[in-house]
Amino acid sequence: GGALVGCDAGFLNASRIKGSHAAIKTGMLCAESAFEALQAGRSGDELAAYPEAFEKSWLFTELQQAKNFKQWFKKGRSTATLMTGVEQWLLPKLGMKNPPWTLQR
């Protein structure tokens, strides 16, 4: 079996140009899930605990806050600069941790 972790799985915070901390954290979460499965004698099972652990981690929160960064830049630099500022500076000041919208590719 295998698992996708790090940048190959899309765990990159492009707005902060930080991929190594995400790769390390997702690798740790995957390893912990695999270890728990092996300890329980479930060596051939799907690692259902891995996505659950990711959604409970600080990395999920960080990536949710930066989810639209790359999509804004496809609309032009001025739009991207303005909207990234709104999403990552203004909305948190107004008490909204995550943007209420999600841009699609």
N, C-alpha and C positions, 0 to 999 in steps of 0.2 A: 504494500500500500504506500501511499504517499500523502503529503499535505502541501498546499501552497502557503508559503509564508513570505513576509517581507515585500519587496518591491514587485516581485513576480505575481503576487496576489493583489496588487494595487494598494498596498498599505504604505503610501508615501504622502507626506504632508508637503505638497509642492509649494505652498505659500511660504513655508519656512525653510525650504530646501533641506528637509530632514528626512532621511530614509533609514539611516543606520539604527537610530533608536527604535524605529518602528519594526525593522527587521529583527532586531534582538528581542523585543517584547513579544512579537508574534511567534518567534521561534521558541521562546520560553513557555508561552501559553500552550503551544502545540506539544512540546516535550512533556509538560505536566499532564496534559490530557492523555498522551500515549502511555506515560508511566502509570497513571491511574487505571487505564484499560488493561495493561499487562498485569498489574498487581491483582486485578479482579478476575484474571484468567480469560479476558476477552481479547485475545491477540488478533483475531480476524474481524473485529467489529469496526464500524464507522466511528470516527472520533466526534461524536455528537457534542461532547463537552467542550471541544475547541471553539466553535462559533459562540456558544453560550458564554464561555470565559472571556472571549474577545469583547462581546457586547457589554460585559460588566467592567471592563478595564478602562483606565484613563485614556488609552490610545483611541478607543472608539469615540469618546467625547471629543478629543482633539481633532480627529478626522471629520467628525460631523460638522464642526465649526468651519472647516476649510473645504467643504465638499464642492462648492461652486467655483473655486478659484480658477481652475484651468478653463472651464466653460466660459467664464466672463472674458477671458483673453481672446477667445475666438470671435468676440463681438467688437474688438478694437481696443487699443491701449487706453484711450480716455475713458471709455465705458468701464473697462476692467478696473482701472485705478479708482474711479468713483465708487463702483459697486463693491469692490473688495474693501474699501475704507468703510462703507456703510455696514457690510456684513461683519467685519472683524474688529472695528473700532466703535462705531456708533451703536449698533444693536446691543453689544454687551454693556455699554454705558446705560442703555435704556432697560436693562434687565433681561434681555433675550439672549440666551447662550447660543442658540442655533438659529440660523436664518429660517423663516417660516416657509420658504420656497426652495425648490430643488430644480436646477436647470438640467435639462436632458441633452444628450449629445445629438 
